[in-house]
């Protein structure tokens, strides 16, 4: 089938182009005629919906409640938290008027200058400000805490250079916002949520991630600490896939959110925020997919199994239809989404290529001879391996195979990544190698100057101080100064 | 318990105020500091989430696929369809700039005049234009049709006078958009979706609705036909709860969406669109609730059963805790959401009133004496009736009771409405009675002049030409001209 797919650029030729083509050709998303805004097509949205549902279930297990806050934020709100405004107020969509009127020539509409807003409104780039302005009314006593709220919504950050899913002006995400009576509780929630993201990435998306904490330079604007999960794409670059922020009392103070503690004293509430976005779609695609198209983890595949009949004569097709019906029923009863594609306006070879492109994890093919033999051809998308199996017991076999694929693509991605994590103590060596991708564990003296120099020399950045690695003191590879720990450095999306 | 709730205005005193208070006091929603935009609070959002989930399941059963289209629409798109721009382009939020900069004094941000957009962007009031501009790239042949797409999203229409859920500048909704090869298929889909809405309203929300078709005056801007479901609130006013539009080829032509039919001839695609919004929350609240607070249909209640222990001594509470655990398990296994509220910082009486206010359908109360007797007190929210039941088999009893409540509140609402539907043939009589609410079935001559006069005289409007009523010709009550059918007239939200 590979020949029919040579319209997809090979990863080895141009990884970036392969990605762009794949997103469009697999019907995941496309650019709209509105600068920087994408259309998420039904097939892509079906994957996002599964992510949402499974992530939302995990949130709710930890006590999260969903809510909805306004799209528009008064300009003055952004200025309340000094660092936050620096980070977010610059490139954003600004609403200045609220009415159009027909123009003089009668063939269009123009902005009505009389309908100018007194204060401009900003389309939310993130919602800390409007939410903490609301929390002020909800929080009076320690009994009102903790507040653990989340919203699924669209946000907007004006981007000059966009790429589908990875960087778009408008994107979909969830943003969790919590308020706590103590610093300890807020810090624990911050860590808890990065743990939820890591678990989701690994168990559901089959994407191995490294958890860690950001350097001061790379922190969220207004945070005291930003935790991150970093995934490695097939080109060795890092993709920041989720973040969780400990915001201290910054927003509590900026929006005057005080509560009476058990001793009846007023204190400012402690805050966290945490989010993942449609960027996860990019991580999913770039971690697993291959030159034939998408490879999807079974837990997120909109269609987990496709069944395709072969053999031209109508009575043969009818016999296959009859044989497939009970298999479909059995699979559906197991909670497996299955599609039977017996459309006669596309040849089997075309269907094979198309479902490979779309990343359907398991394909079953049945013809007249299979029926005679009581067999079926099974193809698994992750390895493209085919085998002939007995029809008897095929549903149970497929169920296990889906589990196996889920595990296998995770292990494959992990092995790929682990082979590209390097300890490096020599800056010349680092500079020579980092452009080829990979995660570099290097000693860092903790200064923003060294961080800036690395970025300027190599475009690589400190992704995080990683957790789960045994750390010993050493010497910064750039400055030669003492270092307490290695950090993870990589070029990134 | 009623005494503890006398902070809620009675419906008979001021229905409108009762509604406004209830929405806020039951923690459903509140006004934000952004003009006309609401905050949907966790309890309100939990109800909306249930609506979304159940409606989305019904959509998917009819072949609907979800997708996502841009929030912002280029101004020129709105002008493409002449009637559409008249209806939607006037009161809307307009993005004119994409950057802020720090102002001279350093304590705030101002709009950067250098970052003016060449063409202004409108926050979607509805998405026909951007979606048909996208469909143009998706539709080439009859094989690409039908396209049956939906999005769940936020929209914005600048409103001068807003009321929580009923009329807000920003609201949440779903908008379905379909493209078809034939007029017949598009008309059938338009009717199919109003049927889905009606079924959802009646079976899930327990809100009886009248289906019908709008007069030309009341049609969606750009539609050839608008179907509606109209519900009656407790003050006798109508609330339009969902609409489905047959758009003909208007958008196909405006955005040049042509396909090659089976005879290889180019034709314009046929369109429908259909939507329901957070306005349904208003319909839900105003149909069922009473002077004690919310009454929720069990199928939408975030908490279906609350269990409250009474009796002060710690060992008594511990005994109740132990007795309640297996009941909780049994109810959860039945898929029933149950909350055990043994918090000791609120008195039982306060809890009773609070869960009544929140509309929890069933309340179980257990004390030491109940345990001795093997009994439990059961209260149903819809009638406020209490009874003592044996603990043995209580879960099964509660399951049936929830079904019974679901049926009962529907029947109650239907009886209330049916008693307020009047045939009326005399305009003086009509004018005298319509201000007290109710649906009036009257003969209409079909002219916009008569329609305008009725509205001017009485504020009542033609809600629809209703389906499911036997129609006979007659005489228009205003003009005396011949009429082919009765229409439904009412004052409305």
HADDOCK unambig.tbl for C-alpha pairs under 7 A between the chains (distance, minus, plus):
assign (segid A and resid 34 and name CA) (segid B and resid 73 and name CA) 6.95 0.50 0.50
assign (segid A and resid 34 and name CA) (segid B and resid 74 and name CA) 6.88 0.50 0.50
assign (segid A and resid 37 and name CA) (segid B and resid 70 and name CA) 5.91 0.50 0.50
assign (segid A and resid 38 and name CA) (segid B and resid 70 and name CA) 6.48 0.50 0.50
assign (segid A and resid 39 and name CA) (segid B and resid 68 and name CA) 5.74 0.50 0.50
assign (segid A and resid 39 and name CA) (segid B and resid 69 and name CA) 4.79 0.50 0.50
assign (segid A and resid 39 and name CA) (segid B and resid 70 and name CA) 6.39 0.50 0.50
assign (segid A and resid 40 and name CA) (segid B and resid 67 and name CA) 5.67 0.50 0.50
assign (segid A and resid 40 and name CA) (segid B and resid 68 and name CA) 4.95 0.50 0.50
assign (segid A and resid 40 and name CA) (segid B and resid 69 and name CA) 6.58 0.50 0.50
assign (segid A and resid 41 and name CA) (segid B and resid 67 and name CA) 5.25 0.50 0.50
assign (segid A and resid 41 and name CA) (segid B and resid 68 and name CA) 6.75 0.50 0.50
assign (segid A and resid 42 and name CA) (segid B and resid 65 and name CA) 5.81 0.50 0.50
assign (segid A and resid 42 and name CA) (segid B and resid 66 and name CA) 5.56 0.50 0.50
assign (segid A and resid 42 and name CA) (segid B and resid 67 and name CA) 4.69 0.50 0.50
assign (segid A and resid 45 and name CA) (segid B and resid 66 and name CA) 6.49 0.50 0.50
assign (segid A and resid 45 and name CA) (segid B and resid 67 and name CA) 5.34 0.50 0.50
assign (segid A and resid 65 and name CA) (segid B and resid 42 and name CA) 5.80 0.50 0.50
assign (segid A and resid 66 and name CA) (segid B and resid 42 and name CA) 5.54 0.50 0.50
assign (segid A and resid 66 and name CA) (segid B and resid 45 and name CA) 6.47 0.50 0.50
assign (segid A and resid 67 and name CA) (segid B and resid 40 and name CA) 5.64 0.50 0.50
assign (segid A and resid 67 and name CA) (segid B and resid 41 and name CA) 5.24 0.50 0.50
assign (segid A and resid 67 and name CA) (segid B and resid 42 and name CA) 4.69 0.50 0.50
assign (segid A and resid 67 and name CA) (segid B and resid 45 and name CA) 5.33 0.50 0.50
assign (segid A and resid 68 and name CA) (segid B and resid 39 and name CA) 5.74 0.50 0.50
assign (segid A and resid 68 and name CA) (segid B and resid 40 and name CA) 4.93 0.50 0.50
assign (segid A and resid 68 and name CA) (segid B and resid 41 and name CA) 6.75 0.50 0.50
assign (segid A and resid 69 and name CA) (segid B and resid 39 and name CA) 4.78 0.50 0.50
assign (segid A and resid 69 and name CA) (segid B and resid 40 and name CA) 6.56 0.50 0.50
assign (segid A and resid 70 and name CA) (segid B and resid 37 and name CA) 5.89 0.50 0.50
assign (segid A and resid 70 and name CA) (segid B and resid 38 and name CA) 6.46 0.50 0.50
assign (segid A and resid 70 and name CA) (segid B and resid 39 and name CA) 6.38 0.50 0.50
assign (segid A and resid 73 and name CA) (segid B and resid 34 and name CA) 6.95 0.50 0.50
assign (segid A and resid 74 and name CA) (segid B and resid 34 and name CA) 6.89 0.50 0.50
assign (segid A and resid 79 and name CA) (segid B and resid 108 and name CA) 5.53 0.50 0.50
assign (segid A and resid 79 and name CA) (segid B and resid 109 and name CA) 6.87 0.50 0.50
assign (segid A and resid 89 and name CA) (segid B and resid 100 and name CA) 6.17 0.50 0.50
assign (segid A and resid 90 and name CA) (segid B and resid 99 and name CA) 5.27 0.50 0.50
assign (segid A and resid 90 and name CA) (segid B and resid 100 and name CA) 4.85 0.50 0.50
assign (segid A and resid 90 and name CA) (segid B and resid 101 and name CA) 6.15 0.50 0.50
assign (segid A and resid 91 and name CA) (segid B and resid 98 and name CA) 5.97 0.50 0.50
assign (segid A and resid 91 and name CA) (segid B and resid 99 and name CA) 4.66 0.50 0.50
assign (segid A and resid 91 and name CA) (segid B and resid 100 and name CA) 6.72 0.50 0.50
assign (segid A and resid 92 and name CA) (segid B and resid 98 and name CA) 5.05 0.50 0.50
assign (segid A and resid 92 and name CA) (segid B and resid 99 and name CA) 5.41 0.50 0.50
assign (segid A and resid 93 and name CA) (segid B and resid 95 and name CA) 6.27 0.50 0.50
assign (segid A and resid 93 and name CA) (segid B and resid 97 and name CA) 6.20 0.50 0.50
assign (segid A and resid 93 and name CA) (segid B and resid 98 and name CA) 4.55 0.50 0.50
assign (segid A and resid 93 and name CA) (segid B and resid 99 and name CA) 6.89 0.50 0.50
assign (segid A and resid 94 and name CA) (segid B and resid 95 and name CA) 5.26 0.50 0.50
assign (segid A and resid 94 and name CA) (segid B and resid 96 and name CA) 6.34 0.50 0.50
assign (segid A and resid 94 and name CA) (segid B and resid 97 and name CA) 5.29 0.50 0.50
assign (segid A and resid 94 and name CA) (segid B and resid 98 and name CA) 5.82 0.50 0.50
assign (segid A and resid 95 and name CA) (segid B and resid 93 and name CA) 6.28 0.50 0.50
assign (segid A and resid 95 and name CA) (segid B and resid 94 and name CA) 5.26 0.50 0.50
assign (segid A and resid 95 and name CA) (segid B and resid 95 and name CA) 4.22 0.50 0.50
assign (segid A and resid 95 and name CA) (segid B and resid 96 and name CA) 6.30 0.50 0.50
assign (segid A and resid 96 and name CA) (segid B and resid 94 and name CA) 6.33 0.50 0.50
assign (segid A and resid 96 and name CA) (segid B and resid 95 and name CA) 6.28 0.50 0.50
assign (segid A and resid 96 and name CA) (segid B and resid 96 and name CA) 6.38 0.50 0.50
assign (segid A and resid 97 and name CA) (segid B and resid 93 and name CA) 6.19 0.50 0.50
assign (segid A and resid 97 and name CA) (segid B and resid 94 and name CA) 5.28 0.50 0.50
assign (segid A and resid 98 and name CA) (segid B and resid 91 and name CA) 5.97 0.50 0.50
assign (segid A and resid 98 and name CA) (segid B and resid 92 and name CA) 5.06 0.50 0.50
assign (segid A and resid 98 and name CA) (segid B and resid 93 and name CA) 4.56 0.50 0.50
assign (segid A and resid 98 and name CA) (segid B and resid 94 and name CA) 5.82 0.50 0.50
assign (segid A and resid 98 and name CA) (segid B and resid 158 and name CA) 6.57 0.50 0.50
assign (segid A and resid 99 and name CA) (segid B and resid 90 and name CA) 5.27 0.50 0.50
assign (segid A and resid 99 and name CA) (segid B and resid 91 and name CA) 4.69 0.50 0.50
assign (segid A and resid 99 and name CA) (segid B and resid 92 and name CA) 5.46 0.50 0.50
assign (segid A and resid 99 and name CA) (segid B and resid 93 and name CA) 6.92 0.50 0.50
assign (segid A and resid 100 and name CA) (segid B and resid 89 and name CA) 6.17 0.50 0.50
assign (segid A and resid 100 and name CA) (segid B and resid 90 and name CA) 4.86 0.50 0.50
assign (segid A and resid 100 and name CA) (segid B and resid 91 and name CA) 6.73 0.50 0.50
assign (segid A and resid 101 and name CA) (segid B and resid 90 and name CA) 6.19 0.50 0.50
assign (segid A and resid 108 and name CA) (segid B and resid 79 and name CA) 5.49 0.50 0.50
assign (segid A and resid 109 and name CA) (segid B and resid 79 and name CA) 6.85 0.50 0.50
assign (segid A and resid 158 and name CA) (segid B and resid 98 and name CA) 6.56 0.50 0.50
